[in-house]
């Protein structure tokens, strides 16, 4: 059974922060593999209410382009193939059936959602475990100690510091700059990997010529 971190999200589009932060955390806890699991376009638009969502195929292909040169990175299209957006526990169970025993990786901003916004949390924690990316402005230890529910999950959590240099980068920031893709090339190079910029130039924005 392969041990891996499992990192789900919109990746709309994947930024430098998505990749570099996760790789730093992977090294910190000594794992060999991170599985990126992009969520469905319909979930991003209808539930998360994002202003724009790249298609399922576009986000998956961008991640695949990045993974080509990173042997520690794997991309799963499991959630994209379903007719619904599965819960994280379902995704972890699926990956386990494929020989990957994962720990779920997410940011400390998600902790406040666990008790009332997530399903199967107890099973997820006990069977898989959670790795929490701590942001510098969050006092995660205090948050957990003062919340009885989170404190009960503490034995199943691994807390890891997030490199500060990447904490202010967001996909929404990138999407705003993409409104003028050619004019914002310098800014985009600070936020996106070369593989993503090349993909967007070649595929996504080629649509405007159709």
C-alpha positions in Angstrom: 0.0 0.0 0.0 1.4 3.4 -1.1 1.4 6.1 1.6 0.4 9.5 0.2 -1.0 12.9 1.0 -4.4 13.5 -0.8 -5.0 17.1 -1.8 -8.4 18.0 -3.1 -9.5 21.4 -4.5 -10.7 23.5 -7.4 -7.2 24.2 -8.8 -8.9 26.9 -10.8 -6.2 27.2 -12.1 -3.4 25.5 -10.2 -1.0 28.1 -8.9 2.7 28.1 -7.8 1.4 28.1 -4.2 -0.7 24.9 -4.8 2.4 23.0 -5.9 5.3 24.5 -3.8 3.4 24.5 -0.5 2.3 20.9 -0.9 5.8 19.8 -1.9 7.3 21.5 1.1 4.8 19.8 3.4 5.4 16.5 1.7 9.1 16.8 2.5 8.4 17.9 6.1 6.4 14.8 6.9 8.5 12.4 4.8 6.0 11.2 2.3 6.9 10.2 -1.3 3.7 11.0 -3.1 0.9 13.7 -3.2 -2.3 12.9 -5.0 -4.1 16.0 -6.4 -7.8 15.5 -6.8 -9.6 18.3 -8.7 -13.3 18.8 -7.9 -16.1 19.1 -10.4 -16.7 22.2 -12.4 -20.4 22.1 -11.4 -19.4 22.1 -7.7 -17.1 25.1 -8.1 -19.7 27.2 -9.8 -22.9 26.1 -8.1 -21.8 25.4 -4.6 -18.6 27.4 -4.1 -20.1 30.2 -6.3 -16.8 31.0 -8.1 -16.9 33.7 -10.7 -15.5 31.4 -13.3 -14.4 27.8 -13.5 -12.0 26.2 -16.0 -13.6 23.0 -17.3 -12.9 19.6 -15.7 -10.6 18.6 -18.6 -8.7 21.9 -18.5 -7.9 21.8 -14.8 -7.0 18.1 -15.0 -4.7 18.6 -18.0 -3.0 21.6 -16.3 -2.2 19.4 -13.3 -1.1 16.6 -15.5 1.3 18.9 -17.3 2.8 19.9 -14.0 3.1 16.3 -12.8 5.1 15.3 -15.9 8.3 16.7 -14.4 7.5 15.9 -10.7 7.8 12.2 -9.7 6.2 13.0 -6.3 3.0 14.2 -7.9 0.0 12.2 -9.1 -3.4 13.5 -10.4 -6.6 11.6 -9.9 -9.7 12.2 -12.1 -11.9 10.2 -9.8 -14.2 13.0 -8.7 -14.4 14.4 -12.2 -15.8 11.1 -13.5 -18.8 10.9 -11.1 -22.3 12.4 -11.6 -22.0 14.0 -8.2 -19.3 15.7 -6.0 -18.2 13.0 -3.6 -17.3 13.6 0.0 -13.6 13.5 0.9 -14.1 10.2 2.8 -15.5 8.6 -0.4 -12.5 9.7 -2.4 -10.0 8.4 0.2 -11.8 5.0 0.2 -11.6 4.9 -3.6 -7.9 5.7 -3.6 -7.4 3.0 -0.9 -9.1 0.5 -3.2 -6.5 1.5 -5.8 -3.6 0.7 -3.4 -3.1 4.3 -2.0 -3.5 4.8 1.7 -3.9 8.6 2.0 -3.9 11.3 4.6 -6.2 14.2 3.7 -4.4 17.5 3.3 -6.2 20.8 3.7 -5.7 24.3 5.0 -6.4 25.4 8.6 -9.3 27.5 7.3 -11.3 24.3 6.8 -11.2 23.2 10.5 -14.2 25.3 11.4 -16.3 23.5 8.8 -15.6 20.0 10.0 -18.3 19.6 12.6 -21.3 20.9 10.7 -20.2 21.1 7.1 -18.5 17.7 6.5 -19.8 14.1 6.5 -18.0 11.0 7.8 -15.4 13.0 9.6 -14.9 10.5 12.4 -14.4 7.6 10.0 -12.1 9.8 7.8 -9.9 10.7 10.8 -9.7 7.2 12.2 -9.1 5.4 9.0 -6.9 7.9 7.2 -5.9 11.0 9.3 -5.6 14.7 8.5 -2.7 16.9 7.7 -3.5 20.6 8.4 -1.6 23.3 6.6 -1.3 26.1 9.2 -1.4 29.7 7.9 0.6 32.2 9.9 -2.4 34.3 10.8 -4.3 31.3 12.3 -3.6 30.2 15.9 -4.5 26.6 15.0 -3.3 25.2 18.4 -5.6 27.6 20.3 -8.5 26.9 17.8 -8.3 23.2 18.5 -7.8 23.4 22.2 -10.8 25.7 22.7 -13.2 23.7 20.5 -14.3 20.4 22.1 -15.1 18.8 18.7 -11.7 19.6 17.2 -9.9 18.7 20.3 -11.5 15.2 20.1 -10.0 14.9 16.6 -6.5 16.1 17.7 -5.0 12.6 17.9 -5.7 12.1 14.2 -4.2 15.5 13.1 -0.8 16.4 11.9 -0.2 20.2 12.0 2.4 21.6 9.5 3.5 25.2 9.0 2.8 26.7 5.6 5.7 28.6 3.9 4.8 32.3 4.3 6.0 33.3 0.9 3.1 31.5 -0.8 0.3 32.3 1.5 -1.0 35.4 -0.3 -1.3 33.7 -3.7 -4.8 32.7 -4.8 -6.5 31.3 -7.9 -9.0 34.2 -7.8 -6.1 36.6 -8.1 -4.9 34.7 -11.1 -8.3 34.7 -12.8 -8.5 38.4 -12.5 -5.2 38.8 -14.3 -6.2 36.3 -17.0 -8.8 38.9 -18.2 -5.8 40.4 -20.0 -3.6 37.4 -20.5 -1.2 39.1 -22.8 -0.9 42.3 -20.9 -0.4 40.6 -17.5 2.3 38.1 -18.5 4.9 39.4 -16.0 2.5 39.2 -13.1 1.2 35.8 -14.1 4.8 34.4 -14.2 5.0 35.2 -10.5 1.9 33.2 -9.8 1.8 30.3 -12.3 4.2 27.6 -13.3 5.5 27.7 -16.9 3.5 24.5 -17.7 0.2 26.2 -16.8 1.0 29.4 -18.7 1.9 27.4 -21.7 -1.3 25.3 -21.4 -3.5 28.4 -21.1 -1.8 30.1 -24.0 -2.1 27.0 -26.2 -5.5 25.5 -25.2 -7.8 27.7 -23.1 -7.3 31.0 -24.9 -7.1 29.4 -28.3 -10.9 29.2 -28.1 -11.0 32.9 -28.8 -9.7 32.2 -32.3 -12.4 29.7 -33.0 
